[in-house]
Amino acid sequence: MKKQFYLLMIAAAITLLASSCNKEFQRVNTNPNNLESPDAATLLSNVLVSEFYNNADIAWTVGNGYSQYMTFSQDYYNTATRYSPVTNDPYWNSMYEAARDADILLSQAQQDKNILMEAVALTLRSYAFAQLTELWGDIPFKQALQGSSGKYTPAYDDQQTVYTDSQAGILPSLQRADSLLQTNPSALLNGDLLYKGNVNSWRRFINALRLRYLMRISSKMDVKSQMQSVVSEGMLMQNASQSADLTLPSTIPYNFPSLTERSGDFNVKFLNSTLYNAFVNTSDSARLQAYFAPNSNNADQAAFSFSHYGGMPMVVDASTDQANTSSHFNSSFTTGGNPDVLKARIITYAEQEFILSEAALKGYISGDPNTYYQNGIVGAYNEIGLSTAQANVYLSNVNVQMNILNQDTALSQIITQKWIANINNGFEGWIEYNRTGYPDFQTGGSANLNNNTIPDRFLYPDAEKTINADNYKNEIKKMGGAETTNYKAWW
């Protein structure tokens, strides 16, 4: 009996020791540097830099090709401007990552009752989803961002839902963000690299985005009251200094892309003839020189002449003559000589004013479309370090002055000026072309691999066909059974 008692005591001691060791093991192997929840300020900084940097990176490569700001001179680099089927997977991934991180930030802000952080998170999530739906169409949306809860195969939602869903839609979210800031104009925000926690600056940014996306859907929904409400409230950008732009560092990994680009890659990118002709037709010598260098045939010419520059048409492989008579981007893009040119942008004062000009022209809002138009041009000049006096000289050109008596001509002028202003702003030029048909882009002729048409969207990433196969197949049925870049999702 005594022996059995001793055995029980030993067993209990072993159990107690094992339990104690297990607790100690857990304590020792818990990394005190690991956060149970992410630091909000750090996460905000990461989302901001990611969205702005990826926009600038895309603008410099695929975006400038699709928007016809530049043409590649060699077949190897020419895929984008040949309009072949493109998935653009990296941008899809980066925007979903940004949306996910913004959503985490939103949950944390709501838990902490941080009004400004909540508004900022709603804004950044909305921008990420807007980029996704405007480039791909219908996307995983309402069931997206739920990987942590085991939802890896989200259904696709139609584009209208992405814009208007009352819970998470782009426009309701932005309106909610602005309303939150109205109630707490003195809120503080850590980690804000964009506006340093200035509530009114964020409201101006938010409302400029609201105007952009209301105009996007204006052919499908009546947006007059919402647009007029934003304008009447008056919390909009007043000049170029209030634009949503970010100065990127000069070193990797988040530097402006061209600063560390190989010379071989830089030297095959040329001013597109569509943009060159727009500069020449409006005598826009100031912006031509700000962005581009004289062609190699005239590299030693000191005096300015439009003939010293040139644009390259859509080609598969440029001839020697085409390369020698076309202009490269100037040295600012490889040396950082003009920091205003090299900023990463999401939406600018200039774009806001061109949106207002179109809205006034179409009767969506009150106001003079020509005044907004002129403001936009001045803003576009100021954005890249050019003076208001230079902009006013440009505005005196007869081909720049708005033809208010012809709505189609006036609209073409507005959108063309917006297109020029959005150099290095992602795919905005292409998105607006898909909405309006302006300016008149080249299809590339025999080089075009999309039946001589300009596509409306990217193809979904290959991962969607495997990881999210059932939902992908359901979406493709809406396109007629085969995925196409010419599918119009909604607007």
N, C-alpha and C positions, 0 to 999 in steps of 0.2 A: 504494500500500500504506500509506504514511504517512497519507494522507488518510483511509483506511478506519479506521486505528488511532485517529486523532483523533475520528472520528465515534463509535466505540465508547466512547471515554473520555467524551465529552459525554453519550451516552445513559446510561452508568452513573451519571454525576454527577446527571443529571436524576432518575433512578430513586431514587438515594440521597436527593436533596433532597426529592422527593415523599414518600418514606417518612418522612423526618424531620419534614416539615411535617404529615403526617397524624397522627403521634404527638403532635406539639405541639398540633395542633388538638383532638385528643381530650383532652389534658391540660388545655388552657385551657377547654374546654367541659364539663368534669366539675364539677358543682356540689358543692363540699365540704360543703355543708349538707344534702345529701340523704343519708339513711341507707340503707345496703344492706338492713338489716333494721330493723323498727320498734323504738323504745325500749320495753322491756317495761313499765316503770313508767307511762309515758304511755298506752300501750295499755290497761293494766289500768284506769287511772282513766277512760278514755273508755268502756270497756265497762260499768263500774259505773254511771257517770252516765247512760249511754244506757238501760240496762235499768230503773233506778229512775225516771228521768224519764219515759220512755215509759209505764211502768206508771201513774204519777200522772196523766199527761196523758190517757191512755185512761180512767182512773177518773173523771176530771172530766167527760168528754164522753160517749162511747158507753157506757162501762162502768157509769156510774151510772144510765143509762137502762135498759139490759138487766137490771141487777140490781135495778131498781125502788127505788133510793134517791131518785131525783128524777124528775119528769115535766116535759117541756117544754110550755109553754103556747101555743105558736104552731105551726101546721102546718109552717112553714119549718124549724123546729128539731126537729120531732117524729118524724123518720124512724125513729130507733132504737127509741123506745117504741111505735111502731106495728107493730113487727116486720115490716117490709118486707124483702125480700131485700137483704142488705148484704154487701159484700166485705171492708170494713175493710182495704183495701190498705196504708195507711201502717204499720199495726202488723205486718203480715206482713213487709214490707220491713225494718223496724227490727229485728225479732227475728232474721231471717236475717243481717242485718249484724252483730248482736251475737254470734250463733253463729259466724259466720265469724271475727270478731276474736278471740273466745275460743279458737277452734281454732288460729289463728296463735300466740296466746299459749301454748297448750298445747305446740305443737311447739318453740317457743323455750325453754320451761321444761324440756322433756325434754332438749334439746340442752345446756342450761346446768346440768342436774342440780339444778334449783331445785325442791325438793319442795313447798314451800308454794305457789309460783306454779303448779305443775302441778295441785295440788288445787283452787286457786281457779279456774283456767281450766276444769277439768272441771265445777265447780259452776255457773259462769256459762253454759257451753255447755248444760248439762243444763236449766237454768231456761229458756233461750230456746227449746229444742226442746219443753219441756213446755208452754209457752204456745202454741206453734204447734199442737201436736197436740190440746190441750184445746179450742182454739177452732175448728179446721178439721177435725180427724179425721185421716185418713191424709194423710201429707205426704211430700215429697221428703226423704229422711233419709240413708240409707247412701251414696248417690251425690251428696248435696248438698255444698256448700262446696268443690267441685273446679273452680271456674271458672278458676283460675290454671293448671290443667293441661289446659284445653280442654273440660271436661265442663260443657256448658251446659244439657243436657236430662236432668236426673236423674229416675229412676223414682220412683214413689211407694211408700212402705212402709206396711204396715198399722200401726195404732196400737199393737198389742201389741208389735210389733218396736221401735217407738220407745221404749217403756218398758223392754223387757227384753233387747234385743240385747246379747250378751256383750261386744262390742267398744266400742260407743258408746252403748248404751241409757241412758236416764235413771237408772234405779235402779242398775245395775252401776257406772255412772260415779260416782254419788254415794257408793256404798259404797267404791269405790276411793279416792276423794278423802279420805274419813274415815280409811281405812287408812294412806294416805300420811302424814297428819298425826300419827297415832299413833306412827309411827316416828321423828318428828323434831319434838318439841313445842316446841323453842326456835328454829325457823326464823325467818328475817327476810324481810320483804316490803316493797318500795318501791312507792308508788303506791296503797296500800290506803286509800281514803277511807272505807271502811265500818268496819273494825275495827282499823285502824292496825297490821296485821300480827300481831294476837293470835291464836295458833293455836287456843286453846280456844274463843274466840268464833266462829271459822270452823267449828269442829267442831259447835258447838251449832246454827249456822245450817244446816249441811249435814244434820244429823240431823233437824232440824225438817222440812226439805224431804223427806227420805226418808219420814218419817211421813206427810206430805201425800200423796205419790204412791203409797205403799203402800195408803193408805186409798182413793184414787181407784180402784184396780184390785181392791179387796177382794171385789167381787161376782163377779169372774172368776177369781181365783187365791187360793190359800190363803196368806195373808200373816202368819199368826199368829207363826211362829217368827222371821221377820225383824223384825216390830214389837216382839216381846218382847225380842229381842236388842238393839235400839236402846235400849229402856227400861232393860234390865238394865245396859247399859254406863254409863248415867247421865250421858252428856255431852249434856245438853239445856239449853235456856234455863231459868233459874231465876226470872226476873222480867222486867218490861217493859223494863228498861234494856238487856237483851241482845237485843232484837228486831232483825231485819234491816231497819232504816229509815235513811233518809238525809235530812238537812236540805238542801233545795234552796236555791240562791241566790235573792235577791229581784229579780234583773235577768235579762233575756233573754240567751241563748236557753234556759236550763235552769231558769228560775224555776217555782215552783208555778203552774200554768196560769191560775188565776183572778186572780192578782195583776196581770196585764197584759191581762185580758179586757175587751172593750168593755162598757160598762154595758148596752147593749141586749141583748147576749148573756147577761150575768149575770142580768138581770132577767126572763128568760123561763124560768128554771130554778127549780122549786119542789119542796119536800118532797113525796114521793109519799105517797098515803094509806095504802099498805101499811105503810110505815115509821112514819108518824104513829100509826096504830092500834097498832102494836107498842109504841111509847113510852107511849101512853095506857093500854093494857091492863096494863102492868107498872109504872105510875107512875114512868117513867124521866124525871123532870124534869131531872136533871143533864145527861144526854147530849143531850136535846132542846135545851136552852139552849146547850150547847157548840157544836152544829152549826148551829142554826137561829135565826132572829129571829121575833118576833111578826109576825102578818100585818098588812097595811096598815090593817085596820079597828081594830087595837089597838096600833099602833106607839107610842102615847104612854102606854101603861099601864106603871106602874112595878112593881106587884105581879105575881108569877107566877100564871098560870092556864093549864091546858091548853086552855081555850076561847079563849085569845088566840093560839093557834097553829092550824095546820090543814094537812091534806094534800090534794093534788090527785089525783084519779083519772086513769086512762089516758084521755086525750081527744085529739082532733085539734086543735081550737081551743078554748081555755078561754073560758068566759063571764066577764063582769066580776065576777060574784059569786064564781065559783070562784077567780079570781085574787086578789080582795080578802080571801078567807078562808083562803088557803093561804100557807104560810111560805116565804120565801127562805132560802138559806144566810145565816148571819150575817156581820157585817163582818170576821171573822177571815179569810174567804176572799178579801177584796179589799184588806185592809190588812196582813195578816200578823200580826194581833193575838195569835193563839194559835199559836206555832210548833209545838207538839205536834200540833195538828190538821193542820197543813200539811206534815208530813213525807211523803216518798215511802216506801212500804212494799212489801216483797215477801212476808215472812212474819213474824208477830209471836209473842211469847210467848203471847198470848191464843189465837191460832189453834192453836198447838201443844197447849195444854191442852184445847181443845175436841175436837181429834183424839183425844187420849188418853182423854177422857171417853167418846167414842163407841166407841173400841176396847175399853175396859174394860166398857162396857155390853153389847157383843156377845161378850165373852169372848175377844177377840184377845190381850189382855194381862191381867196381874194388876193389882189396884188397885181403888180405889173410884171409880166414875164420878162420883159427886156431888162428891168432893173436887176432881177435875180440873175439873169444871164450874164450881165456885165460884172456883177459881184463875183460870179463863179470864175470868170476869166481872170479878174484881179487876184482872186484867191489862188488860182492855179499857178499864176506867176509867183506870187509870194511864197507858195509852198516850197519852191525850189530855189529861193534866194534871189529872185528877180524883183525889181521894184514896181511899185504901183505906177510910176511914171512910164516905165517900159510897157506895162500892160495897157495904159491909156493910149500909147502910140499904136499898139496892136489893134485896139478897139476902133481906131479911126479908119482902119482898112475897110473898104466897101464890101469885101467878101466876108468880113467878120461881123459886120453890123446885121442885127437880126431883121429878117424879112417878116415882120409881124403880120403883113397882109396875106401871107400864104402859110397856113398852119403846117402843111407838110414840109415846106422848106424850113420854116422856123424850128420844127421838131428835129429835122436832120441837123441843123446847126447846133442845137442844144446837145444832142447825143454825141455828135462828133467832138464838140469841145469837152464833154465829159469823158469821152474815150481818150483824148489826148491827155487830159489831166490825170487819168488813172494809169499812166505808165508806171510800172512797178507796183501795181496793186492787184496782185493775184490774177484772177480770171474775170475781173469786172468788165473789161472791154468785150469779152466774148459773151458773157452773160447778158449784157445789155444789147448786144447784136442779136442774140436769140430772142430777146423780148421785142425789139423795135425794127430790126432789119437795117439799122444804121451803125456805122458807115457802110459803104458798099465794099465788102471784103472780096478779095480774089479767092476763087475756088482752087486755083492751082492747075487747072487744065488737066493735061495728061498725067501730071504728078499726083493728082488727087486719087486716093484709094477708097473714096466713099461715094462712088458713082457721081463724081463731080459736084457734090453738095457739101455744105459745111455742117458738121454734126451739131446736135442739140445737147448731147450728154456724153459722159464717159461710160464705158462698160463696167459692170460690177467686178470687183476683185475675184480672182480665181478661188480664193478661200471660201467665198460665199457659195460657190457651186459644190463644195465638198462638205464643209462644216455646217452650213445652213441650207442644205440641198433642197429640202421640201419647200421651205418658204421661198427660196430662190426660184424654184420651178413654178410655183404659184404666181409669182410676180411676172415671170417670162410669158406665161399664158396671156397676160394682159397686153403683151406686145405682139400677140399673134402666133406665139410658139417659138420664136427665135429672137434672141436679144439683138437690138439694133441701137446704133448711136443716134438715130433719127427719130426716136420716140419722144413725143411731147407728153410729159407727165401730167401737167395741168395748165399753167399759164403759158 
